[in-house]
Amino acid sequence: MSHLPRESGGITEPHWLAKLLRLTPSWSLEWDADGRLLLVQGDGTRAFHAIDLSAEVVRGWFFSRLKLQHSGKPTWLTGLTFPNASALIGEVVHFRKRAIRRLGRDLAIDLKELQPIAALLRRALAADRYLAATERSEITQIVLEQQERISACDARITSKHALLFPEVTEALKAFVPELVLFSKGPGVVLGERNAAFVQEEWHRWKPFFDTCERTPLTDEQGKASITMEEATLLVAAAGSGKTSTVVGKVAYMLAKGLATPGEILCLAFNSGAAKEIGERLKERLTFIVSDACHLDEHFKVGLGKAIGSGSEVASKTFHSFGLSVIRRVEGSEPQVVQGAARKRLLADTIQDCRQNPSFAEKWWLLQTVYRFAEPSESRFQSEAEYEEYLRAVLRERSQVRVLDRTGHRAG
């Protein structure tokens, strides 16, 4: 038999004489780097985790029998001398103690690494506000980066040996199941959380949304006001209450303390709409905090502080906002080119672009190939109809004109 020291990764086999006399089938034992005992037999390899492994020896006249007990299932090995069998039992005891110490270290690391993540998740789920996409993504990424540790920790704390470390195990059991559940479906968990928050918040703040505009906001308007994504698209017909929704959203943000007046900018495409939003906001915000409004005081406190801060909610057109940015950055008014000078500038710019080979290639490709949309085949009832379409396109393309160097159209 060959038997090397336990830390060297040596292999244990039956005594050579036992094999010669065919008193034992062929087998070998070896410890791997993870502290598992690998048993190689004719039917394959089995791995015994040291932490769940025990061993005993039944002494014989010449050769002893070794009993390995793992997870309640015994495995008998023959062909060992008693000293070597006893040495192997010592190794099992050694590696089992080492595995238990390692379990304790792993549980302590689990607690250190995962407890702050669980606290972050709990704060987010309990936050008194809508969780926007960026925040949801950040939370999800933090949890999923630790998914392997979360799964391993869940297995560790359910092990019977975790009872050897009761304090840290109980601390982990208080939050690890939540992390396991979240890591299996973060989008679902956060989506359901947001949906529940919007529904509950709508009922809590309904008196406010009934008052913030001249007529009560509808369910859709109120829920749109509560939803605080980085980008929210509200699709509605003219006169259906988009401005009222903007007023409700701004009023809600100020009343909840989600933003200050100076942090809010309302933009519109035309000056009339921008003016209307600004005037409506000023009128309604002033009314809400006045004595004439019979809203409960807790709805007014935050809004009163926001209005009393001295700053106002800006309402501008896209052009006026852009102009204000240019003034602030450049320190002067921008010069707008008009009339003939504008046409010359445009023609020169196009001509300069066309001097660039890369741009010229794409320009001509656009003019000759992609200028007209490719229709769906289902549009044509016959091949003749399709051919007529192609002839019409050819006639139209033959009439395409491009700007020449002087800015005049050339045939």
C-alpha positions in Angstrom: 0.0 0.0 0.0 1.1 3.6 -0.7 0.1 6.2 1.9 1.4 9.8 1.8 1.0 12.6 4.4 -2.5 14.1 4.5 -1.5 17.6 3.4 0.4 16.4 0.3 -2.6 15.2 -1.7 -1.3 11.6 -1.6 -3.4 8.6 -2.7 -4.5 5.7 -0.3 -4.9 2.3 -1.9 -5.4 -1.3 -0.6 -2.2 -3.2 0.5 -0.4 -4.7 -2.5 -0.7 -8.2 -1.0 -4.5 -7.9 -0.6 -4.7 -7.0 -4.2 -2.4 -9.8 -5.2 -4.5 -12.3 -3.3 -7.7 -10.7 -4.7 -9.0 -10.1 -1.2 -10.3 -6.7 -2.2 -11.6 -4.9 -5.4 -9.5 -2.1 -6.7 -10.1 1.3 -5.2 -8.2 4.5 -4.2 -8.8 7.5 -1.9 -7.5 11.0 -2.3 -8.2 14.4 -0.7 -8.9 17.3 -3.1 -8.1 21.0 -2.7 -11.7 21.6 -1.3 -11.2 19.1 1.5 -13.4 16.4 -0.1 -12.4 12.7 0.0 -12.6 11.2 -3.5 -13.2 7.5 -3.8 -12.3 6.0 -7.2 -13.8 2.6 -7.9 -14.6 0.5 -11.0 -18.0 2.1 -11.2 -16.8 5.7 -11.1 -15.7 8.4 -8.6 -17.6 9.5 -5.5 -16.9 12.6 -3.4 -17.4 12.8 0.3 -17.5 16.2 2.0 -15.3 16.1 5.0 -17.8 18.0 7.2 -20.4 15.3 6.8 -17.9 12.4 6.9 -17.1 10.0 9.7 -15.0 6.8 9.7 -14.4 3.7 11.8 -12.3 0.6 11.4 -13.1 -3.1 12.0 -9.8 -4.8 12.8 -9.0 -8.1 11.2 -6.2 -10.7 11.4 -4.2 -9.4 8.5 -6.3 -6.7 6.9 -9.0 -4.4 8.3 -12.3 -3.1 7.0 -12.9 0.7 6.8 -16.4 2.1 7.2 -17.0 5.5 5.7 -20.3 7.1 6.9 -21.5 10.0 4.7 -25.0 11.5 4.9 -26.3 8.4 6.6 -25.0 6.0 3.9 -22.1 3.6 4.8 -19.4 2.6 2.4 -17.1 -0.4 3.2 -13.5 -0.6 2.0 -11.2 -3.6 2.5 -7.6 -4.4 2.1 -6.0 -1.9 4.5 -3.6 -2.7 7.3 -4.9 -1.5 10.7 -2.2 1.2 11.1 -3.0 2.7 7.7 -6.8 2.5 8.3 -6.2 4.3 11.7 -4.2 6.9 9.9 -7.0 7.5 7.4 -9.5 7.9 10.3 -7.1 10.6 11.7 -7.2 12.3 8.4 -11.0 12.3 8.3 -11.1 13.9 11.8 -8.5 16.4 10.7 -10.3 17.5 7.5 -13.7 17.5 9.3 -12.4 19.9 11.9 -10.9 22.1 9.2 -14.1 22.1 7.2 -16.1 23.2 10.3 -13.6 26.1 10.9 -13.9 27.0 7.2 -17.7 27.0 7.6 -17.5 29.4 10.5 -15.2 31.7 8.5 -17.5 31.6 5.4 -20.6 32.4 7.5 -18.8 35.4 9.1 -17.8 36.6 5.6 -21.4 36.1 4.4 -22.7 38.2 7.2 -20.2 41.0 6.5 -20.8 41.0 2.7 -24.6 40.4 2.5 -26.0 42.3 5.5 -25.4 45.7 3.9 -27.0 44.5 0.6 -30.0 43.3 2.5 -30.3 46.6 4.3 -30.1 48.5 1.0 -32.8 46.3 -0.5 -35.1 46.7 2.5 -34.6 50.5 2.5 -35.5 50.6 -1.2 -38.5 48.5 -0.9 -39.7 50.5 2.1 -39.0 53.9 0.6 -41.9 56.4 0.5 -41.5 57.1 -3.2 -41.5 55.5 -6.6 -38.3 53.7 -7.5 -37.1 54.9 -10.9 -35.4 52.6 -13.5 -31.9 53.7 -12.7 -32.3 53.0 -9.0 -33.9 49.6 -9.8 -31.1 48.7 -12.1 -28.4 49.6 -9.5 -30.1 47.5 -6.8 -30.5 44.6 -9.1 -26.9 44.7 -10.2 -25.6 44.9 -6.6 -27.6 41.8 -5.7 -26.9 39.8 -8.8 -23.2 40.4 -8.4 -23.4 38.5 -5.1 -25.8 35.8 -6.4 -23.3 33.0 -6.1 -22.5 33.9 -2.5 -26.2 34.3 -1.7 -26.9 30.7 -3.0 -23.9 29.3 -1.2 -24.9 31.0 2.0 -28.5 29.8 1.7 -27.1 26.2 1.6 -24.7 26.9 4.5 -27.3 28.2 6.9 -29.6 25.2 6.3 -26.8 22.8 7.0 -26.9 21.0 10.4 -23.4 22.2 11.1 -24.5 25.8 11.0 -25.9 25.2 14.5 -22.3 25.2 15.7 -22.4 28.9 15.0 -25.8 29.9 16.3 -25.4 33.7 16.6 -24.1 34.4 13.0 -26.5 31.7 11.5 -29.6 33.3 13.1 -28.5 36.7 11.9 -28.2 35.4 8.3 -31.5 33.5 8.5 -33.2 36.9 9.2 -32.5 38.2 5.7 -30.9 35.7 3.3 -34.2 34.2 2.3 -35.3 37.7 1.1 -32.1 38.0 -1.0 -32.7 34.5 -2.5 -36.2 35.4 -3.5 -35.2 38.7 -4.9 -32.2 37.3 -6.9 -34.6 34.8 -8.6 -36.7 37.6 -10.1 -35.6 41.2 -9.3 -37.6 42.7 -12.1 -40.8 41.1 -10.8 -40.2 42.0 -7.2 -39.4 45.7 -8.0 -42.2 45.9 -10.5 -44.8 44.6 -8.1 -43.4 46.9 -5.4 -43.8 50.0 -7.6 -47.3 49.0 -8.7 -48.4 48.5 -5.1 -46.8 51.8 -4.1 -48.6 53.8 -6.9 -51.9 52.2 -6.0 -51.5 52.9 -2.2 -50.1 56.4 -2.8 -53.0 57.3 -5.1 -55.5 56.4 -2.3 -53.4 58.2 0.3 -53.1 61.4 -1.8 -56.5 61.4 -3.4 -57.7 64.4 -1.4 -54.6 66.3 -2.7 -55.2 65.3 -6.3 -58.9 66.2 -6.0 -57.8 69.7 -5.1 -54.5 70.5 -6.9 -56.4 71.4 -10.1 -59.7 73.0 -10.8 -61.3 69.6 -11.4 -60.2 66.4 -9.6 -57.5 64.4 -11.5 -58.6 61.1 -12.9 -57.0 57.8 -11.8 -54.7 57.8 -14.9 -53.6 61.5 -14.2 -53.0 60.9 -10.5 -50.9 57.7 -11.1 -49.0 59.4 -13.9 -48.2 62.2 -11.4 -46.9 59.7 -8.8 -44.8 57.7 -11.3 -41.3 59.2 -11.2 -39.3 57.5 -14.0 -36.4 59.2 -15.7 -38.6 59.3 -18.8 -42.4 58.9 -18.8 -44.4 59.1 -22.0 -48.0 60.4 -21.5 -50.1 59.9 -24.7 -53.4 61.9 -24.7 -55.5 63.8 -27.1 -55.7 67.6 -27.2 -57.7 69.0 -24.4 -57.7 65.8 -22.4 -55.8 67.0 -19.4 -52.0 66.9 -20.1 -51.4 70.3 -18.5 -53.4 69.2 -15.5 -51.2 66.2 -15.2 -48.1 68.4 -15.3 -49.6 70.6 -12.6 -50.4 67.6 -10.5 -47.0 66.1 -10.9 -45.1 69.3 -10.0 -47.4 69.9 -7.0 -47.0 66.4 -5.8 -43.2 66.5 -6.1 -43.0 69.7 -4.1 -45.5 68.6 -1.5 -43.6 65.3 -1.0 -40.2 67.0 -0.9 -39.0 65.1 -3.9 -37.6 68.3 -5.5 -37.3 72.0 -4.9 -38.9 74.6 -7.2 -35.4 75.4 -8.6 -34.9 71.8 -9.6 -38.0 71.6 -11.8 -38.1 72.8 -15.4 -41.3 72.6 -17.5 -40.8 72.8 -21.3 -43.3 73.3 -24.1 -43.1 73.7 -27.8 -44.8 77.1 -28.1 -44.8 80.2 -25.9 -48.5 80.0 -25.3 -48.3 76.6 -23.7 -45.3 77.5 -21.7 -47.1 80.6 -20.4 -50.2 78.6 -19.6 -48.3 76.0 -17.6 -46.4 78.7 -15.6 -49.5 80.7 -14.8 -51.5 77.6 -13.9 -48.8 76.3 -11.6 -48.5 79.6 -9.8 -52.3 79.9 -9.4 -52.8 76.4 -8.1 -49.8 76.2 -5.8 -50.8 79.5 -4.2 -54.4 78.3 -3.7 -53.4 74.9 -2.2 -51.4 76.6 0.6 -54.0 79.3 1.3 -56.6 79.2 4.0 -59.3 79.0 1.3 -58.2 75.5 0.5 -59.6 73.0 3.1 -57.0 70.3 2.5 -55.6 68.6 5.6 -52.6 70.5 6.9 -50.1 67.6 6.4 -50.6 67.9 2.6 -49.7 71.6 2.8 -46.6 71.6 5.0 -44.1 70.5 2.4 -45.6 72.6 -0.4 -45.6 75.7 1.9 -41.9 75.3 2.5 -41.2 74.9 -1.2 -43.1 78.0 -2.2 -41.6 80.0 0.7 -38.0 79.1 -0.4 -38.0 82.1 -2.8 -37.4 80.1 -6.0 -40.0 79.3 -8.6 -40.7 76.5 -11.0 -39.5 77.5 -14.5 -41.8 77.1 -17.5 -40.1 77.8 -20.9 -40.2 76.8 -24.5 -37.4 74.6 -25.8 -36.0 77.6 -27.7 -36.0 80.0 -24.8 -34.4 77.5 -22.6 -31.7 76.8 -25.1 -31.2 80.6 -25.5 -30.8 81.0 -21.7 -28.1 78.3 -21.7 -26.2 80.0 -24.5 -26.4 83.3 -22.7 -25.1 81.8 -19.4 -22.3 79.9 -21.1 -21.2 82.3 -23.8 -22.0 85.5 -21.9 -23.7 87.0 -25.0 -26.6 86.7 -27.4 -26.2 84.2 -30.2 -26.3 85.7 -33.8 -28.9 84.1 -36.0 -28.2 84.1 -39.7 -31.1 85.3 -41.9 -32.1 85.7 -45.6 -29.6 85.2 -48.4 -26.7 84.8 -46.0 -28.5 81.8 -44.4 -28.9 80.2 -47.8 -25.3 80.7 -48.7 -24.1 79.3 -45.4 -26.3 76.2 -45.8 -25.1 75.7 -49.4 -21.4 76.1 -48.3 -21.9 73.7 -45.4 -23.4 71.0 -47.7 -20.6 71.5 -50.2 -17.9 71.2 -47.6 -19.5 68.0 -46.3 -19.6 66.6 -49.8 -15.9 67.1 -50.1 -15.5 64.5 -47.4 -15.3 61.1 -49.2 -17.1 59.3 -46.4 -19.9 61.8 -46.3 -20.1 61.9 -50.1 -20.4 58.1 -50.4 -23.3 58.1 -47.9 -24.9 61.2 -49.5 -25.1 59.6 -52.9 -26.2 56.3 -51.5 -29.1 58.1 -49.8 -30.0 60.0 -53.0 -29.9 57.0 -55.3 -30.9 54.0 -53.1 -32.5 55.0 -49.8 -34.4 58.2 -50.8 -37.6 56.2 -51.3 -39.0 53.7 -48.8 -39.1 50.1 -49.8 -42.8 49.0 -49.8 -44.1 45.8 -48.4 -44.7 43.0 -50.9 -48.3 42.6 -49.6 -49.0 46.0 -51.1 -49.1 44.6 -54.6 -51.7 42.3 -56.0 -49.8 41.2 -59.1 -46.3 41.3 -60.7 -47.6 43.8 -63.2 -48.6 46.1 -60.4 -45.2 45.8 -58.9 -43.4 46.6 -62.2 -45.6 49.7 -62.7 -44.5 50.8 -59.2 -40.9 50.4 -60.1 -41.3 52.4 -63.3 -43.0 55.2 -61.3 -40.1 55.2 -58.8 -37.6 55.4 -61.7 -39.4 58.4 -63.2 -39.4 60.1 -59.8 -35.8 59.4 -59.2 -34.8 60.8 -62.5 -36.2 64.1 -61.4 -34.1 64.3 -58.2 -32.1 67.5 -58.0 -29.2 68.3 -55.7 -27.6 71.6 -54.7 -24.7 72.6 -56.8 -21.7 74.5 -55.5 -23.4 78.0 -55.7 -26.5 76.8 -53.9 -28.7 76.7 -57.1 -30.6 73.6 -58.0 -29.1 71.7 -61.0 -31.2 69.4 -63.2 
